[in-house]
Amino acid sequence: MRIGTIFPGSGRFCLAFVLLLLYGGHALAALPVYTITITDGVYSPASIKVPPGQRFKIIIKNTGKGPAEFENLALRVEKVLAPEVESFVVIHPLKPGNYHFIDEFHLDMSGFAIVVTEPKN
């Protein structure tokens, strides 16, 4: 018995699901990953350099004693982390430039920057 006779339209769903498993997982595996730590308002490293036009993932670890925030309103990115918590954000492809992030719990600190530059030939 064909699956489409039990659940009409499910054959297309199964095909889409198989294609997602085959090709969607590969696209996620190729995502560049950067790791940063925030300790009482201090980001380490203070910046990262990334190529333009490429999505990437940032793993954020709060190793401080209080809450920390990773925020850039222009990029619509905001992540609040409790002490000793790890999370991540995926950043969409960016144009060349500097993108500054702040921690509103520690506004007196310098924050974090993503620097997007064209590769040098």
N, C-alpha and C positions, 0 to 999 in steps of 0.2 A: 504494500500500500504506500502510495506517495504521501509525503508529509503535507503537501499542498491540499490534499483532499480532506485531511483532518482539520487543518488550520489554514483557510484560504489566505494566500499572500505570504505565508511563512517561508516558502522556498526562497523568495528574494531576501527575506530577513536573514535566513541561514547563510546565504551567499555573502551578504554584506558583513555578517559577523565573522565568517571565515576570512574574508579579505582584510578586515580590521585586525584580526589576530596575526595574519601573515605580514602585513605591511605597516599597520599602526604601531605595533610593538617595536619595529625596527626604527621608525621615526623618533620614538621616545628614547630609545637606547642611544641614538646619536646626539642627543641634546648635551651640549657642553655644560659642565657643572663647576661652580665656584663655591667655596665655603668661607664664611666669615664668622667671627665671634664678636659679641658685644659684651664687654665687661664694665659695668657701672658707667656706661656712656662712651666708652672707648671702643672704636671699631678696629678690628685687626683682620686683614690688612685695612688700611685707611682708604684704599681705592683698588679697583681692578680695571684692567684694560681688556676690551672686547672688540671684535670686528663688527663693522656695521652690517645691518640686514640679516642678522642671525638671532633666532630665539636662544635663550639660555636659562639655566636654573641656578638660583642662589640658595644654598643651604645656610640658614641663619641659626647660630647657637648663642643663647643668652647664658653666659657663665657668671653673671654678676649676682649680687645679693638682692636686687630689686627688679622691677619690671623694666623692659626695654622695648623700644619701638623702632621699626624700620619703615620710613615713610617718605614718599615723594608724591605730592599731590598732582603734579603735571602728568606723571605716568600712571596715576590712579593705582598706586601700590601702597598698601598699608598693612603692616603685620605687627601685632603686639604680642610679646612673649613674656610669660612669667619667669621667675628665676629658675635656672637649670632646665630650660625647655628648648627644644630644637624644632624648627619648622622650615618651610621653603616657600619660595615664590618663583614663578616662571615669568621672565621678562620678554615681552614681544620684541621683534626686530627694531633696532634703534638706528637713527641717523647719526652721523658724526657729531660729536659734541660732548659736553660734560653734564652729567645728571647727578645732582646732589641729593642725598638722603639725610634726614634728621632723626633724632631720637627726642621726642617731645618731653620725655622724662628727664632729659639731660641737655637742655638747650644751650648750656654754657660750653658744651663740647663741640669739636669741629665737625662731627658727622662722618659720612661716607660718600664716596663718589664712584660712579661708573664712567669711565673715560672710553669713548668710542672713537677710534681713529682708523683711517684707511691704512691698509698694510703698505709698507714702504717697498718699492721695487728695487 
